[in-house]
Amino acid sequence: MMVPLTMAVMARHAPAVAGVAAGLISTAQQIGGAVGLALAATAAGGSGGIGRAFLVGALIIGGAALVALLLPGKTGTPAPAPTPVAGAPVPR
């Protein structure tokens, strides 16, 4: 699931900012995993146990899916094609 999402995000950016976009994706994945684990551990630590942790995780995933469905679609113009470098081989 992460590869298609990464490809979708990277396709929207010009090659000049690809490194910044990749760094932001990686950071968001790391923070999301840490926060998700912290929420699940907090929910499991109470009187609800592991069942409550799974419920919290399901609610978070459901909320994220709802947000993804409500976000606007891709708009604007696509990133420009890279400018060929003199002397570089042409891909076929």
C-alpha positions as CSV (number, residue, x, y, z in Angstrom):
1,M,0.0,0.0,0.0
2,M,2.9,2.4,0.7
3,V,4.4,2.1,-2.8
4,P,1.3,3.2,-4.7
5,L,0.8,6.1,-2.2
6,T,4.4,7.1,-2.5
7,M,4.2,7.0,-6.3
8,A,1.0,9.1,-6.3
9,V,2.6,11.8,-4.2
10,M,5.9,11.8,-6.1
11,A,4.2,12.1,-9.5
12,R,2.8,15.5,-8.5
13,H,6.2,17.1,-7.9
14,A,8.9,18.3,-10.2
15,P,12.2,16.4,-10.1
16,A,13.9,19.5,-8.6
17,V,11.9,19.0,-5.3
18,A,11.7,15.2,-5.4
19,G,14.1,14.9,-2.4
20,V,12.1,17.3,-0.3
21,A,8.9,15.4,-1.1
22,A,10.4,12.0,-0.4
23,G,11.7,13.3,3.0
24,L,8.3,14.6,3.9
25,I,6.7,11.3,3.0
26,S,9.2,9.4,5.1
27,T,8.8,11.8,8.1
28,A,5.0,11.5,7.9
29,Q,5.2,7.7,7.9
30,Q,7.5,7.6,10.9
31,I,5.5,10.1,12.9
32,G,2.2,8.3,12.0
33,G,3.6,5.0,13.1
34,A,4.9,6.3,16.4
35,V,1.6,8.2,17.2
36,G,-0.5,5.2,16.2
37,L,1.6,2.8,18.4
38,A,1.4,5.3,21.3
39,L,-2.4,5.5,21.0
40,A,-2.8,1.7,20.8
41,A,-0.6,1.2,23.8
42,T,-2.5,3.8,25.8
43,A,-5.8,2.2,24.9
44,A,-4.5,-1.3,25.7
45,G,-3.1,-0.1,29.0
46,G,-6.4,0.9,30.5
47,S,-9.2,-1.5,31.5
48,G,-10.1,-2.3,27.9
49,G,-7.1,-4.4,27.1
50,I,-6.1,-5.4,23.6
51,G,-9.7,-5.4,22.3
52,R,-9.9,-1.7,23.1
53,A,-6.6,-1.1,21.3
54,F,-7.9,-2.8,18.2
55,L,-11.1,-0.7,18.4
56,V,-9.0,2.5,18.7
57,G,-6.9,1.4,15.7
58,A,-10.0,0.7,13.6
59,L,-11.5,4.1,14.5
60,I,-8.3,5.8,13.4
61,I,-8.2,3.9,10.1
62,G,-11.8,4.6,9.5
63,G,-11.3,8.3,10.2
64,A,-8.3,8.5,7.9
65,A,-10.3,6.7,5.1
66,L,-13.1,9.2,5.5
67,V,-10.7,12.2,5.3
68,A,-9.1,10.6,2.2
69,L,-12.5,10.3,0.5
70,L,-13.4,13.9,1.3
71,L,-10.2,15.5,0.1
72,P,-10.4,17.1,-3.3
73,G,-8.9,15.2,-6.3
74,K,-5.8,16.1,-8.2
75,T,-6.0,19.5,-9.8
76,G,-3.6,21.8,-11.6
77,T,-1.1,21.0,-14.2
78,P,1.3,18.0,-14.1
79,A,4.9,18.5,-13.3
80,P,7.0,19.5,-16.4
81,A,9.0,16.9,-18.2
82,P,12.7,16.9,-17.3
83,T,15.0,18.9,-19.6
84,P,17.4,16.6,-21.4
85,V,21.1,17.0,-20.6
86,A,23.5,17.4,-23.6
87,G,25.3,14.2,-24.3
88,A,23.1,12.1,-22.1
89,P,21.7,8.9,-23.6
90,V,18.1,9.1,-24.8
91,P,15.8,6.5,-23.1
92,R,13.9,4.3,-25.6
